[in-house]
Amino acid sequence: MRNLIILGMTLAMSLGVWSTALAQPAHQPHAGELSAGIKRLGVVGSVLYVAAHPDDENTRLLAWLVGGRGLRAGYLSMTRGDGGQNLIGTEQDELLGLIRTQELLAARRVDGAEQLFTRARDFGYSKSAEETLRIWGREEALADVVLAIRRFQPDVIVTRFTTKPPNHGHHTASALLAEEAFAAAADPKRFPEQLGTLSPWKADRLLHNVSTWNLKPDADMSAYLKLDVGGFNPLLGRSWGEVAAESRSQHKSQGFGVPAERGPLLEYFQPLAGASPKADLFEGLELSWRRWPGTEKVIQAVDAASKGFDASAPHLSIPALLRVHEALSALPENNPWKAIKLRETEALVAGCAGLFLEARAAETTGVPGQPVKLDLMALNRSPAAIRLVSVTLPGSAPTTVGTSLAEHTPFKLSQPVALPEQATISTPYWLRQRATGGLYEVPDRALIGRPEGDPALAVTFLYEVGGKRFTVTRPVVYVWTDPVRGELYRAFEIAPAVTATLDREVIMFPNGAPQTVSVVLAAGRAEATGKVRLELPAGWRSEPAEVPFQLAARGDERTVRFTLTPAKGSSERSRLRVLVESGGRSESWRVRTVNHEHIPPQTVRQASEATLVPVTLATKVKRIGYIPGPGDRVAESLAAVGYEVTLLPEERLAREPLERFEAILVGVRAFNANPRLGVHRERLLEYVEKGGRLIVQYNTNSRVGPLTSFVGPYPLEIGRDRVTDETAEMTPVAPNDPLLRAPNRLTPADFEGWVQERGLYFASKWDEHYRPVFAMNDPGEQPLRGGLLVARHGKGAFVYTGIAFFRQLPSGVPGAYRLLANLLAQ
């Protein structure tokens, strides 16, 4: 007997491949998928695709590899995309990385490939691989790529990018690491701590997948290996170009919806190391079981199962699949494909039987030490003779069932289970510890590279068919019905008894004035009582010092407020922590949620902390109108330091009297996201002409968001220039520029402590009416002056700025607040 253990995953089949997901319903493969999956049992080849970010992967190639050739394919993304920008919400940094992780998993469920990661953080755009590898740590990042290769054991490794600049430094670094790891993974002297359960692995070849999106129509590609990844599968009713488009369109936070492609789709490759194929990507590789001696019975059993498949009665293939399983079980344990194909075979047995196995929790979360009611169902949706032998609930010995699963007759079991007192609180494993460097901290090395961690709870079903017993482990899920979207799933999670979430992660203290902060207490269990207090730096005061609370029912919330007074003369950043004393424990937990319709709900639980930032800030104006852009938290940051901010979405902008605002800001990419803002151009310029101040933050000119309208009073072109070094010197073009003097006198200290970058999408050309304020540049580059431009127009002022206020203000950078206050006062 072999185990089909899907730890933390539901059984989801796409194009015959099982795909991972913590919070997805068990997918019942249709007959076309089952047929493709059975044929795929005879294919024993694999390809690992390596790049830097979510969306870098070539979904056309992945879909074809899995569907067209029946291979095992994986995508190793160096990062989770945390440093990018967000078109669908305000999440940034680690929460954005969480969204993009789920978007990658959604893409893999479509194209059938597997998803892998390293611990590398996406720290934003980098202009060199040297900088990238210095921040990540070259050896640590290389170790993760080697680990992925040794685990996945690919025959072929494919890179998306080249090792030659210019390119995004992350892109170049991913290619450099793949090339180095190709050799290092085969060397037992490299990273020996990985060996034991793993062995050195030598891939046969390393190739570069030549990018074609920017090729000229007459480009000569004759020097490259050519591959047509088009084609159509009538069993699935789809071409691989259609599958690939659906997969790529899962990257919704980046606006990467693409049209379906049909017909021939050419991809090009350049051999880099190992074997050099001339006519076919897999030339010289044996991709069937014939690559090993003694596999004749496996080949015969797979052929028989494939030829005998009846799409109208898949259950009739179960005996043939059991013979495949028997032949596979007889192979030596050191065969690298034995365990993989046994799992695939067992999954196909369950799929041919239409076997539905599920474990649902009655609530979304449970609390350590408290009971959780579980509802189990086992349903045989075929005439196959299946017997449910036992079920194993979390923390319990197997419970004997011993009942036949008659066709369409569900077996149900409802039973409470007690969560251990020391049960681990659920949160994405790479976010459990606060990251400060270039890699996420992952103490449990077994988790490194996995897209998600283990489920909070899992139930194991043991069933028997044709005299063989198999186990299937299902994660416990919570299921509910939305009146619009229908039945929805999310992962069951273990939560603290009480969470205490601050209303802000960064608390600004302008001019030493006390600030009131709110803490939302939420009960994970009934009758939660205790007290909450703030752990503050020396000399800081909280009024009140502590607050008692009583939360009667599970899910109850209460907001408590504290007034914080800084220590006299405070000027340095510091931290506070919220402590909850309840039930004999002193804990600190906050909860943040991510909710978007295209991914399952995500929850992050971490220590409830905030950064305290004193700032000397003079503000000349108060009433601000803000035209929001996507992924933009500037408005709430301004409100937190005393500005009166009114949001002006397009429908309100049309009727709002603009003269009541002392200044108007336009959010990042607002004109990209909403071209209708151009309708209001004349009205906004009239506002400026009469004495208003209008500040437009960066927009882009790109395929994702072409700039079809703009509001500047004089000609101005936006380019792609940026300064990625957050420590780059900000040199005033005119030292006596009034922007630098009032109402805040700016000094070099105001440009210290910035995060990720100085700015992006600077103006590349501008009319002489604009005056540049700063010159800045990355190391080794010419100074750029298009990051902040000011023009007088009538009695007012217009500003275009690529300075990354959208990152600096939420991060609590004092100098960014002072600079923006000066802009607002112009």
N, C-alpha and C positions, 0 to 999 in steps of 0.2 A: 504494500500500500504506500502511495505517495500522498503528500499533503498538498492541497491547493490552499495556500494561506495568502490571503490578500490583506495584509496588515495596513489598516488605515485607508483602504480603498474599497470602492464598490466595484462590482463586476460590470464593466462597461466595455462594449465591443464596438470597434469602428474598423471597418475593412478587415475584420478577422484578427484584430490586435486588441489585447486588453489594455485599457488606459487607466491611469491612476486618478483618483479623486476622493477626497474625504467626505464630501457632502453632495453626492449625486445619487439618484435612484439607480437600482440595479437595472441595467439595460438588457432587454431581451433581444439578442441578435436575430435578424430576419434570415430567411433561407439563403439569400444571396451572400450575406456575411458568413453564415455557417459554411457554405460551400467554399468560399475563399479561405476561410480559416482552416478547413481540412486540407486543402491543397498546400497551404502554407506550412503544414507540419513536415513536408518533405524538403523545405528550404532551410538551409543552415548557414546563412551569411548575414553579416551585420555591418552597418555604416554608422559612424559617429560624426555628426556635423558640429563644428565648433565656431562660435562667434562670441560677441560681447554682450548683447542686450536682448531683451524681448523685442521682437520684430525684425531682428537681424537674420533670422533663419529663412532659408529658401523653402517655402511650403510647397512649391511646385515639385521640387526634387524629393522632399520627404514623402509627399502623398504618392508619388510614383514609385519610390523605393518600396514602400509598404504595400500599396495596392497593386501596382503593376508588376513588381518583381517578387513580392511575398517575403521581403527581407525584414529583418529587425533593424529599425532606425531609431536613433536618439539625437536630441538636440542638447548640446552642452552650452548653456548661456553663462558667461563668466559672471554676470550680475543679474539682479532682479529689476533693474531699471529705475532705481530709487531717485536718481539725480535728474530725471527728465522733467517734462512739463505735462500738465494734466488738462485734457480738453473736456472732461466730463464732470469735474468736481473741484473742490478746493484742497484735496489731499496732496501733500507733498512728502518728499523724503521717504521714510520707512513705510508710511501708509500707501504711498504711490507704488512702492515696490511690492506691497502685498496685493494691490489690484493687478499689477502686471504679472505677478506670479500666477494668479488665477486666470488671467487672460491667456497665458501660455498653456496652462493645463486645458483650458477650453479649446485652444487651437489643436493640441495634441489629441483630444478626443475626436476631433474631426479628421485629421490627417493620419492618425493611427500611430504616430511615432511616440517615443518616450521622452520625458523631460528630465534634465539634469542641471545642476548648478554647481558653482564654486561658492566660497564664502565672500567673494569680492564685493565691495560696496560700489555702487555707481555714485561717484562723488561729483558728477557733472562733467561737462565737456572738457576734454584734455587735448592739448595740441601736440603731445608727444608721447610715445611709448615709454620713454625714459621716466617722465613724470608719473605716468600711470603705474609702472612697475615699482617705482620708489614708494608710492603711497600704498599700493596693495601689499608690497613685500614680495619680491620676485620669487624667492624660494617657497614661501607659503602658498602663493598662487599656483606655482608650478606643481607643488605637491598635490593640490586639489585636482588639477588636470590629470596628473598621473593616476591619482586615485580613481577618477572617473573612467579612464581607459582600462585600468586593471579590473574594475568591476564590470564594465560593459563588454570588454573583450572584442572590440571591433576588428573586422578584417580590413576595413577601409576607413581612414579618417579624412574628412573633407573640411577645409577652412573656407570661410566666407570672404575673408580679407587677406591682403598681402602684408608682408613684413616691411614694405617700403612706404615711407611717408611721401607726400602729406596725406594724412587721414586722421580721423578721430583717434586719439591716443589709445583708447580702450580697444578700438578695432585692431590697430596695429599690434598691440600687446597680446590680444587673443591669438593672432596668427603666430607671433613669436613663441608664445607658450605652447601652442599646439605642436609646432615644429620641434621644440626642445623636448616636449613630453613624449613625442613619437619614439625617440631613442631612449629617454629615461625610463619609460614604463617597462621596457624590456630588460633593464639593467638591475639585477638583484642588489647591487650596491647603492642604488638610489632609493631613498625613502624606505629603508628596510623595515621601519616600524609598521608599514602597511601590510607586510607579508605575514603569512600564517594562514588566515582564512582566505587571503588572496595570494595570487602568484604573479610573478612578472609576466607581462604580456607584450608580444611583438606583433603589432599590426603589419599587414602585408604591404600597404602603400599609403602614402600621404599625398593628397591632391588639393589644389586650389580651385574652387568653383568661381570662375571668372564672372564678374558682375557685368550685366548687359543692359542695365536700365539707362545708362548714359552713353551707350555706343552710338556712333554715327551710322546711318543706314548703309553706307558703303564700307564699313570697317572690315578689314581683312582678318578673319578668324581661322584661317586655314592651318595655323600653327598649333591649334588647340584640339584636344579630343572633343568630339561632338556627340551629344546624346539627345535624343528626342524623348522628352518626358511627358508627351501628350498621350492620347489614347482614351479609349472608352470601355467601360466594363458594363456589359448588358445586364449582368446579374445584379449590379448595384444601380443601374440606370444613370450613371454619372461618368463624366470624363474627369481625369485627374486635374485638369485645369479648373474645373468647377469645384472639386474638393479643395484644391489649394486656395482658391479665392475665399471660400467660406472659412477656411482655417485662418488665413491672414486677416480677415475681417473681424476676428475676435479681439484684435488689438485696438479696442474702441477708445481707450484713454489717449491714444496717440492719433486718432482720426485716420486709421489705416484701412478703412473699408475700400475694397477693390472690386472691379467687375470680374465676372467669370470669364475664363479663357477656354476656348474650344479649338480642336485641331492640333497640328504639330506645335510643340513647344521645345525650342532648342536650348540646351544648356551646354556650357563649355568648361573644360577642365585642363589644368596644367599639372603634370606630375611634379612633385617636389622631393620625395624621398621614397625609398623602397622600390617596388616594381613599377615599371613605366608602361602602362597599357597604351596601345596604339589605336585600336579600333573600338574597344568596348571598355566601360568603366571597370568591369569585373574580369577582364581578359586574364586567362591563366589561373583563375580561382575556381575551385570546385565548390559549388554552392549547394550541392545535394549531399545526402548521407554517404555517398560514395567516397567522400574525402577521408573516411575512416574505414579500416577493414572490420569485418564482422558485423556490418550493419544491414546485410541483405534482408533479414526478416523485418527490420523497420521499414525499408523501402517497399517491400511487398505489402506490408500491412497498410501503409499510407496510400499506396496506389489503389488497393482494394477498397479502402474507405472512401476515397475520392470518386472512383468510378461507380460505386454503389449508392452514392448519395441521391436521395429522392427529396426534391424540394417540397413536395406536398406532404411528406411524412418523415421529417428529420429524425424522429425518434428511432426509426428503423436502422439508423447508422450507429446507434449506441454500441451494439455488439462489435462492429468493426473497429470502433474507436477504442473499445476495451482491449482488442487484440493489438492495436497500436501501442496502447499503454503497457501491455505485457512485454512487447518487444523492446520498448524504450527502457523499461525497468531492468532488463537483462544486460544493458550496456554497462561498461565499466564506470565507476563513480567519477573518474577523472575526465570523462568526456565533457567538454565545456557546454554542450548543448543539451545534455540529458535532462537536467532539472528544468531548463526553460521549456523544452518541448513536452515534458510531463505536465507542467502547469497549463500549457496551452491545450493539451489533450483533455485534461480534467475540466477545463473551462468549456470546451466544446461538448463534452458529455452533458454537462449541466445545461448548456444552451440548446442542444438537440432535444432535451427533455422539457424545455420550457420551464426549468426549475426556478421558482421564485423563493428566495430566502431573505428575510429581513428582520431586523431588530430595531424597534422604535421605542424611544423614551417618551414618557407622558409630558415631560417639561423640556424646555430648551436647555436648561442647565441643572446641575446638581451641586451640592455643597459637601465638602469633606465631612464624613461622619454621619451624613443623612441618607435615608433610603431613596432609591429611585425606582419607579415602577417601569418595567420593561414589558413590551408587547411583542411577542415573536410570532412569525408566520412562516410556514413552509407549505408550498403549493406546487404540486406536480401538474403541469398543464399539457400533459401528453398521455398516451396509453402505456408508456413505459412502466415496468414494474420497479418501483422505487420504495425502499423502506427507510424511514428516518430512525436511525439507531439511537442517537442521543443528542443532547444540546449541552453546551458548557457555558454557564453564565459567568460574568466577571467575578473573580475571587472565589469561585465554587468548583467543586468536583463535578464531573459529568453527570447529568441527569438522564437516566435511561428513559427512552421513549418507546422504542420497539414497535412502531406502528407503520403499516403500509400507507403510502401516500397515494390514495386512489385518485384517478384523474379528476381534476377540478374540485377536489374536496380538501379544503385548507385545514392544516393542523395549526392550532393556535395555542399559545401559552402566555399567560400574564403572571408576572412574578416580580416582587420587589427585590432589589439588591442593595446592600449597604455599601456606600463608598467608604474607603479607608479614611481614618482620621488624618493621615498624612498624604492623601491623594494630591497629585501634582495639579496645580491650577493650570487651566488650558490657555495657551497663547502660542503664536507661531514660534517654533523653536529658535529661530535665528534672532528673534527679538526679545528673548527671555532676559538677556543681559544687555546693558547699555553699551552700544558700540561707540568707540572713540577714534579708532584708527581706520585703516583701509579695508579691514576684513571684519565680518561679523564674528562675535565670540560664540563658539559652539563647543562647550566642554565635552559633550558626548560625541566622540569622533564617528560613531556609527551613523549619526544623523547627517554628517557633512555630505553635501551634494544632493540630498533628497529634496524634492519640491515641498513636501509637507512632512510633519512628524507623525507619530503614532496616534491613533484615535484615543479619545478619553476613555472609552469603554468599547469592548468588542465581544461578540458572541460567536461561538464555534458550533457549527452544525456537522454532525457525522451521519452520512447517509450511505446506503448500500444499493448498488445496481449491478445486475449480472454477476453476483458473487464477489464483487470488489467493493471496498469501502473507501470513501473519500471524505475529507474534511474541507469545509469552507468557512472561513472566518469573515464575519461581516462587522463593520463598525456600527456602533449604535448611532442612530440618526433621530432627528426630530422632524416631523412632517406636519404641515399645516396647509390649509386651503385659503388662498387669496381670492376674493370675489371677482377679481379681474384676470389674474394670471393663472388661477387654478391651483393644483397641488404643487407645493414647493418643499424642498428639502434643505436642511442645514445640519452641520455636524453637532452632535450633542457635546456639551462642554462642561467642565468642572470649574465652578466659579467660587470666589471667596464668599463668606457669610455676609460681609458688608464691603461694598466698594465706596471709595470716597474720591470723587473725580473733581479736580479743580476746573473752573471755567476757562482758565488760560494756562498755557504751558510757559509763557513768558509774561512777567508782571513788571511793567515799567513804572518808575517812580519819578515823575518830572519834578525837579527842584526840591526833592526831599519830602514832598507832600504825602501824607498817608493815603493808602489805597485800600478799597474794600474788595475782597475776593470772595467768591462764592464756591462752596463745596457741595456737590450733589451726593448725598448718601443714598445708596440703593441696597435693598435687602435681597440677599440670595436665599434666605430662609425666613420662616415665620418667627415672630417673637424675638427679633434681633434688638438687643439693648446694649448700651454702653456709652462711651463718650469719645469725642473726636477733638484732637488738638493739633497744633502746628509745631513742628520742630524747626526752629529758626536759628540763624546765625547769631553769634554773640552781639548783644547790644540792641537787637531788633525786638520789637514788642508786638504782641497780638492782643486785641480786645474783641471778645473775651478771650481768656487764656484757654478755655476748653468749653465744649458744649455737650451736655448729655443728650441722648436720643433714644427713642423707642419706635421701632418699625414693626407694626403688628402683623402684616401679611407679606408673604413672599412677593417681591416685585414692587413693594412700596418704596417711594422716594421722598426725601426731605432735603431741602436746600438750607444750609446754614451759612452764615456770613461772618467773616472776620475782618477787622480793620487792622492793617499792618502799618506800623510806623518804623521807618528805617533808623538804624543807629546814627547818631549825630555824626555828620561828616562823611557818611558812606559814599563811596564812589566806585567800588569794585563790584563786579557780578558775584552773586552767591546763590545758594540753593536753599529751598525749603522742602520739607517733607510732611505730608499729612499722615498722622497716626490715628488708627482706630483701635480702641481697646474694647473688646467684646468677647464674651464667652471664655474668659481666661487667656485670651491671646491679644498680642499687640501686633497689628499688621498694617501694611500700607499698600493699597491697591487702587489703581484707577482703571477705568475701562473706556476704550475707544472702539467705535464700530464703523465699519465700512459697508454701505448699502448701495448697490447698483444692481439693476435688474439683470444684467448679463452675467453676473457671477453670484455664487452663494454668499450670504451674509458672512462677514469676517469680523472677528473680535480680537482686540489686542489688550491684554492685561499686563500692566507693568507697575512698578512702584509709583505711587502718587506723589510726584515731585514737580516743582516749577523753578524757573530761573528768575531771580530778583535782580533788576537792572536799574540802578539810579542813573538819572540823566539830567543834565542842566539843559533846559529847553525853553527857548523864548518863541512864542507864537504870536504873530501879528494879526492873523485872521482866525475866525472860528467856524463860520458856516460854509461847509464844503458839500458840493454835489459830486457824486461818484457814479460814473458810468461803468458798470462791472464788466470784467472780462472773464474768460474761463480760468479756473485754477488760481483764483486771486483772493488774497486775504488782507490786502492793503487797507481797505475801508475799515475793517474791524480793528486793525492795528492803530489807525489814526483815532478812532473813537476812544480807544483805551488810554490815550494821552490827552484827552480833553476836547478834541475837535467835535463839532456837531455835524455828523455825516448823514446825508440823505442819499439813498441809493436811487439811481436814475436809469432803470432798465428802459429799453427803447420805447415801450408803450407809454411810460410816464414822461420820458424826455419830450415827447411830442406835445404835452400839454402843460408842463411845469413852467412857471415864470422864472427864467434863469437869472434875472437880475437880483433875486434875493440871495444868491450865493456869492460869497466873496472869492471863491475859486472853484473850478471844476476839474476833476481828474478823470482821465479815461484809463480803464484797466488794461492789463496786458492782453494783447491780441484781440481786443474788443472789435476792431474793424474786420479782422479775419473771421471771427466767429459770427458776426452779425453785419453783413454788408449793408443792411438797411440803415445803419448809422450814417451812411453817406447822405441820406435824405435830409439829415439835420445839419449838414455842413454849413450852409449859409446862416442858419440861426445861431450856431455856435460861434461862427466868426463875427457875427454882429454883436454877440455878447462880449467878445474880446475887444472889438472896436470901441465899444462904449465904456471900456475900463475893466473888463473881467480878466481873470487869469485862467488860462486853459493849459493843462499839462497832459500830454499824451504819452503814456508808457509804451514800451516796445510793441511793434507789430512785425509781422514777417511777410516776405514775398516768397512763397513756396508752393509746391504742388498741393500740400495739405490745406493751406489757407492762403490762396492768392489774394493780394491786396488790390481790390477793385475800386476802392474809394478811400479817401484820406481827407483830413480836415485842415491841414496846414494852410496858412494864408499865402505862402510862397512855395515855389517848387522845392521838393525834397525827395530824394530817393533813399529807400532803406535797403541796405546790403546785408551781408552775412558776417560782417566783422564782429569780433567779440574779444574781450579780455578775460581769460579764464583764471589768471592768477589773482586771487583775492587780496594778495598783498602788494599788487602792482602800484607803483607810485602814481598818485593823482596830482599831476603838475598843472597849476592854474595857467591858462593861456594868457590871462591878464591878471597879475597879482592883486590889483585893486578892484577887480570885478565886484560890483555891489552884491552879487549873489554870495560871495564869500564872507561878507562883513555884517549883513543884517538880515533878520534880527539876531542871528547867531554868528559870532566871529569864528569861522572854521579854521582849524589848525591841522597839521599832519596827524595828530592823535585821533581826529574824527574819522580817519580812514583806516584805523587799526581794528582788528577783530571782525572784519567782514567775513562772510561765509561763501564758499563755493566759487564765486566769480565776482568781478567788478560789474560786468554788464554784457549784453548780447544784442545782436541785430542793430548795430549802430547805423546811423545815416552814412551813406557812402558819397553822396553828392548833395549839395544844398546851395540855395540862392544866397547872394551876398547879404540879404537882409538878416540872415541868421548869424549869431555869434557863438562860436564854440567856447565852452567854459573850461574844459579840462582836456589835457593830452595824457594818454595812458597807453601802455603797451605791455604785452607779454615779453618775457626774456628773449632777446635776439631779434625782436621785430621792431618795425618802425612805429612811432607814436601814432595813435588814432585820436582824432578830434571830434568824431561824430557821435560820441556817447551822450552828450548833453548840449543841445542847441537852444538858444533863446532868441526870439524875434519880437520886436515891438510891432504892434498892429493897432493903429488908432491910439486910443488911450490905454489899451491893455497890453498883455503879454501872452505870447504863445510859446510853449516849451515842448520839444520832443526829446525824450530820454530813453536810452537803452540801459541805463543803470538799473541793476537788479533790485529795485526796492521791494519787489514781490517776494524776494528771499530774505533781504536784510531786516525788514520791519518785523515779520513774524518771528525772526530769530533774535530780536531785541538788540540790534546794533545801534548804539546811541548816535554815532555820527551820521547814519543814514536818516534818522529822525530829524536831526538838526539841519542836514542838507535839504531834505524835503520841505521842512518848515520855511527855509529861505526861499525855495522855489514857489511855495504857496503865497509868500508875501510879496513877490515881485510886482 
